[in-house]
Amino acid sequence: MGNALKCVMVAGSLLFPITEVIPQEFNGELSGLTRAVDNGSTSNPVTFGLRYIPTFYMEFSSTEKNHIDFEISGNLTSSYQIVSANSSTDASNFKAYRFWLRYSTNRFESRLGLQKINFGPAKLLRALRWFDSLDPQDPLQLAEGVYSLRLRYDFQNNANIWIWGLYGNKDLKGMEVISTRDKSPEYGVRFQYPIGNGEMAITSHNRVIDISGESIAENRIALDGVWDIGVGVFFESALIKTDKEDSNQNWQSFLTLGMDYTFGIGSGLTVLGEHLLFTVDDTPFGIATKKDISGLMMLYSIGLLDQLTYFSFYNWSENLPYHYVSWQRNYDLWIFHVSVFWSRGKNGSTKESQSLASFGQKGIQLTIIFNH
């Protein structure tokens, strides 16, 4: 054995005493879908897709109170779409899905790399969907990660503070419509505190955006809270300011109000209602441009294997309704998911409602998921 290799092994044993086998896991999720959409036009595409997400996880433990672990996963996709009798398209792609290293103690956690950062109590119309792309329609519940360093500390009274810095995320995130300037850092902080039978949190985030080659500062601040008063009540509010000169759209405001309750019907019927108000103006909370969107979701489990889901959106500003119904059966390794969706009127692409008519006017989708 070479001297260099011996030195590496000795150094490694000092950092992580080799008293047991290092825990390692390799698993993956393979999914296939078939989706047919009626766009109300001559083009009604049928899509076939495959996705594989392999994940490797390793945990190191030096003491009972200090842990270091690591995860890496990829996202491999392939799709084939029949647009018409004489037209079809296909595409394949592979990219990193998660790639992070974490150090944690009983109250502190630091995580570096490609990771998911999300917060806030809303589920459908999220005023705080700043970094992730979670969609209630997606049976896989995939969320794009961000390259970041995130620190979190939990206090003894259940309060906690998050601090993060982002870098290298030039693609759009969450509800963004303007990308972060290339090679520009972002940073933010969130403080959450228990109040009564619930909690409130204040969050801020700062970045520099690129508009026609000009660097513009963007600052966000948000307040959210959730309480159990017999029914669950919650809110998310956010104010975003940009420093564009000669612009009457420097202020954006978001307000989500929500309530949820589980009725004692059968195995339990959970009903969730949310309403989002979104405005743009040249002054804080102005309403020069205003959009109102309402959302309703109902969840019902049939036995241990089956779950029915219904949700709908209504965009009051555009008179655009959207409805979605799904059935899902879960086994140990397999998941079968069938969904039907339909809307009346034009297609929507409203960023504030991440699911609103994203599949077109009406259609059906079958998804089969295998986990190993």
N, C-alpha and C positions, 0 to 999 in steps of 0.2 A: 504494500500500500504506500502511495506517494506521501511525502511530508505535507504537501498542500492539502490533500484530502483529509489527512489526519487532523490538521489544524481546523478545517471547517467543521469536522465532526465534534471536536472538543469544544469549539465556540458554540455550536448549536446545543450541545448538552448543558452548557452553562446557562444559556438563555432559557431553554425548555428542558428540564431534567427528564431523561427518557426512563420513566417508571412504568409506562404502559403504551400501547399502540395509539398513535395519534388518530382520533376519530376522522373518518373520511366518508363522504357520500357522493355517489354519482347517480343521478336520476334524470328523467326527461319527460316531456309532455309532447305527444304527437297528436295533432288534430287535423281533421279534414272537413271541409264544408262544401255545400252546394247551395247556391243562392240564385233565385230567379226573381227578376224585377220587372214590373210593368210601369214604364215611364209615361204612358199615355202618348207615345209617339211610335214611329216606325221602328225605332231601335229599342228593343226590350232584352237586355243582355242576360245571359245565363253564365254564372261564374263557378268554377271548380277551383278549390284552393287546398294547399297542404301547408302545414306549419310544424316545425320541430324546434323545441326549446330544450337543449341539453344543459344540465346544471351540475357543476362540480363544487362541492363544499368541503372545507377542511377546518377543523377547530384545534387550536393549540391551547393548552392550559398550564401556566406556570405555578399558580397557587389556586386555592379554592375561591378567592375573591377577585382574581385578575384573569381575564380571558382575552385571547386573540383568535379571531376566526376570519375566514376568507371565503368569498364566493365568486364564481365566474360562470356566466351563462350566455348563450348565443340565441339568436332568433333567425332561423332559416325558413324562408317562405318561397312558395312557388304557386303560380296561379295561371289558369287558362280561362279566357273569356270568349264566349261566342256572342258577337255583337249582332250579326245578321247571318243569313244563309251563305253569304259570300265574304264575310269578314270575321276575323278572330284575332285575338292578341294573347300573348303570353309573357310572363315576367318571372324572374327569380331574383332573390336578394338574400344576403347574409350580413348581419351586423351584430355587434355586442348588445346584449340585453341588460346584464348586470356584471359589474367587475369592481368589487370593493374589498377593502381590508378594514377590520374593526377591532378596536381595543375597548374593553368595557370592564367596569367594576360594579359594585352593588348599586351605586347611584350615578355613575358617570359613563357616558358612551361617546366615543369618537369614531367616525366612519369616513373613509376616504375612497373616492372612486366613483364609478357610474352606479347611481343608486336612485331609489324612489324617495321623493320628498313630497308629502301631502299632509294636509291638516284641515280642520274645520268639520262641523257636524252635518252639513248638507250632503245629500246623496244625488239629487237630480239636477238642480240648478245652483251650481256652486259658485258663489262670488269669490271664493278663495281657491279656485282651480288655477293656481299660478304656475305650477311646474309639471303636473302629470296630465295624462290623457285618458283617465278612466272613463269608461262609457257603460252605463247600465245595460245597454243592449248586448254587450260583449260577454258571452258565456265564459271566456277565458280570463276576463278581468285583467287584461294586459295594461301596463302603464309604462310609457317610455321613461327612462331614467335621465338624470342630469349628472354631469361631471362636477363633483363638489366635495368639499370637506364640511361635514356636519358634526357639531358638538352638542351634546345634551346632558343636562344635570338635573336630577330629581331630588327635590328637597323632602324633608321628613313629613311635612304637612301635605304632601301630594302635589305641591306646586312644581313646575318645571320650567326650564329655560332652554331654548334652542338658539344656537348661533351657527350660521352657515356662510360659506363663500363658494361661488360658482365660477368656473372658468372653462372656456372651450365649447360653450353651448350656443353655437351660431344659428341653429335651427329654431323654429318657432316652438314655444312651450305653452302648455295650458291654453289660455284664451288669448295669447298674444297675437297681434296682427302685424307687428313690426319686430324684426329680429334684433337681438343684441349685437352691438358692434363687435366685429371680429377681434380676437385677442384683447377683449375688454373684460375685467372681472366684475362680478356681481356679489352683493353681500346683503345679509339680512339677519333679523333676530325675532324671536317669538317668546313671549312670557305668558304662561298659563297659570291661573290661580283658582283654587276652589272657593266658591261662594255659595253658601247655603247647600241645597241639594243638587249642586251642579258645579259649573266652572265657567270662567271667562278667560279670554286671551286677547292680547294685543300683539300685532305683528307688523313688521316693516321690512321693505325690500328696496334696494337701490340698484340701478343699472344704467348703462349708456346705450341708447339706440342709434341706429344709422338710418337717416332719411336723406336720400339723394347725395350720399357722401358726407353729410353733415352730422356731427356727433351731438346728440341731444340727451340731456339728463332726464331720467324718469324716476320718480319716487312714489312708492306705494306705502299706504298705512291701512291697517284693517283692525276691526274689533269683532269678535264672535263670542257666542256663549250658548250653553245648553243646560237645561234643567228638567228634572222629573217632578212634575206637580200632579201626579195621577196620570196625566198624559205627558209625553215628551214634547217640550217646546224648545226651539233653537232659532238662532239668527246668525247671519254672516253679513258684514258690511265692509266695504273697501272703497278707498278714495285713491285715485291715481292721477298724478300731476306730471306733465311734461313741460319742458321749457322751450317750446317752439315759438319763434318770434312771428308776430303778425298772424296769429292763429286764434280762432274762436273755439277750438276744440282741445284746449290744454287740460281740461278737467274731465275725468270719467268717474262716475260713482256707481257702485253696485250695492244692492240691498236684497238679501234673501231672508224670508220669514218662513218658518216651517213648523209642522206639528206631526207627531206620529203616535199611534195607539194600537195595541193588540187586543182584539175582541175575543172573548171566550167562545168562539164558534168552532166546533170540531177540535182540531189540533191547534187552532189559533189563527186568526186572520189579522195580519198586520197591514195597517193603512197609513200611508205617508202622504202628506200634502205640502207643497212648497210653492212660493211665489217669488219671482225675481223682478226687481225694478232696476233698469239700466239707463243711465242718462249721460249725455255729453254736452258740455257747455264751456264758456270761457270763464266761468266763475264756479267755485265749489258748490255742489248740490244744485246747480242750475239745470233746467229742463228744456233747453233749446231742442235737443233730440232726446226722445224718450221711447223705451221699449218695455212692455210688460209681458211676462211669460209665466204661465201657471203650469204646475206639474202635479200629477196624482199617480201614486204607485200602490198596488195591493199584492201581497204575498200570502200564499196559502199552501201548506204542506199536506200531502195525502199520504199517510203512513210514514215510513222511514225512508222511502226511496224516491218519491215523486214530489215535485214542487211546481205550482202554477204561479205565474207572474203576469201582472197586467200593469202597464203604465201608459200615461198619455200626457202630451204637452198641448198647450194652446198659446199661440203667439197672438196676443190681442192687437198688437200694432199692425200685423200683416194678415189678420184673420186666417191663420194657418193652424189647423189641428193636426195632431199626429197620434196614432194609437199603436200599441205594441202588446202582443200576447205571446207567452212562451210556456212550454212544458219541458221539464227537465227530470230525467231519471238518473240516479247516482248508484253505481256499484263500487266495489272496492277499487278497481282499476279503470273502469269505463264510465263515461258520462255521455248520455244521449240528450241532445237539446234541439227542439223544434220551435221556431218562432214565426209568427205572421205579423206583418206590419202594413199599415195603410194610412194615407193622409188625403185630405181634400184640398185642392188648389195647387199652387205652384210648389216646386221643391224649395226647401230651405237650406241655408248654409250658415245660419246664425251662430257665431262663435259662443255667444252667451248661453245657448242651450245646446250642449255638445251632441245631443242625440236627435235633435229636431229634424225629421225628414232626411236623415243622413243616408238612408237606403233608397230614397226615391218615393214615389207616390204609394205604391203597394207592392208586396212581394212576400216570399216565403224563403226560409233558410233552414237547412238541416246541418247540425254540427255534431261530429262524433269525436270524442276526446279519449285518448288512452294515456295513462300515467304509469311509468315504470320506475 
